[in-house]
């Protein structure tokens, strides 16, 4: 993966000692952050948003009209938001 003015340029293939190839990628996950290839340093938040909404919809679908608002907010803090 490349970051900088030449991020779209093609690169030579890298081979390992046993003959395998290392694949070039446009996105890398490092410590839970998705870094994308771009002209400047750029992080993608799409996976974090998707994870939050998946958790929220599963909780809210089960207890939408049963629980109080305070209970729903506490569940969201506990299950949907990162530590």
C-alpha positions as CSV (number, residue, x, y, z in Angstrom):
1,X,0.0,0.0,0.0
2,X,1.2,3.5,-0.8
3,X,0.4,6.9,0.7
4,X,1.5,10.0,-1.1
5,X,1.5,11.6,-4.5
6,X,2.3,8.4,-6.4
7,X,-0.2,6.1,-4.6
8,X,-1.9,5.1,-7.8
9,X,1.3,4.1,-9.6
10,X,1.9,0.4,-10.1
11,X,4.6,-1.4,-8.1
12,X,6.8,-4.4,-8.7
13,X,5.7,-7.7,-7.2
14,X,7.4,-8.8,-4.1
15,X,8.2,-12.4,-3.7
16,X,9.1,-14.3,-0.5
17,X,12.0,-16.8,-0.1
18,X,9.7,-19.8,-0.8
19,X,8.3,-18.2,-4.0
20,X,5.0,-16.8,-2.7
21,X,3.9,-13.3,-3.7
22,X,2.9,-10.5,-1.4
23,X,-0.2,-8.8,-2.7
24,X,-0.5,-5.0,-2.9
25,X,-3.6,-3.7,-1.1
26,X,-5.6,-0.4,-1.1
27,X,-6.7,-0.7,2.5
28,X,-4.8,-2.0,5.6
29,X,-6.2,-2.7,9.1
30,X,-3.7,-1.8,11.8
31,X,-4.7,-1.8,15.5
32,X,-8.4,-1.6,14.6
33,X,-8.0,1.4,12.3
34,X,-8.5,1.0,8.6
35,X,-5.9,3.0,6.7
36,X,-6.6,3.6,3.0
37,X,-4.2,4.4,0.1
38,X,-4.6,8.1,-0.8
39,X,-2.7,11.2,-1.7
40,X,-2.6,12.1,2.1
41,X,-2.9,10.0,5.2
42,X,-6.6,8.8,5.3
43,X,-8.5,6.5,7.6
44,X,-11.8,4.8,6.8
45,X,-14.5,4.9,9.4
46,X,-17.0,2.8,7.5
47,X,-16.3,-0.4,9.4
48,X,-16.7,1.4,12.8
49,X,-20.0,2.9,11.7
50,X,-21.3,-0.4,10.3
51,X,-20.4,-2.1,13.6
52,X,-22.1,0.5,15.7
53,X,-25.3,0.5,13.7
54,X,-25.4,-3.3,13.7
55,X,-25.1,-3.4,17.5
56,X,-27.7,-0.6,17.9
57,X,-30.2,-2.2,15.6
58,X,-29.9,-5.6,17.3
59,X,-30.4,-4.0,20.8
60,X,-33.2,-1.6,19.7
61,X,-35.0,-4.3,17.8
62,X,-35.3,-6.5,20.9
63,X,-36.3,-3.8,23.5
64,X,-37.6,-0.9,21.5
65,X,-40.8,-0.2,23.5
66,X,-40.2,-2.3,26.6
67,X,-37.2,-0.5,28.2
68,X,-36.7,3.0,29.4
69,X,-34.5,5.5,27.6
70,X,-31.9,5.4,30.3
71,X,-31.6,1.6,30.0
72,X,-31.3,1.8,26.3
73,X,-28.5,4.4,26.5
74,X,-26.6,2.3,29.1
75,X,-26.8,-0.8,26.8
76,X,-25.6,1.3,23.9
77,X,-22.6,2.5,25.9
78,X,-21.8,-1.0,27.1
79,X,-22.3,-3.0,23.8
80,X,-21.9,-0.6,20.8
81,X,-19.2,1.9,21.7
82,X,-15.5,1.0,21.9
83,X,-13.9,0.9,25.3
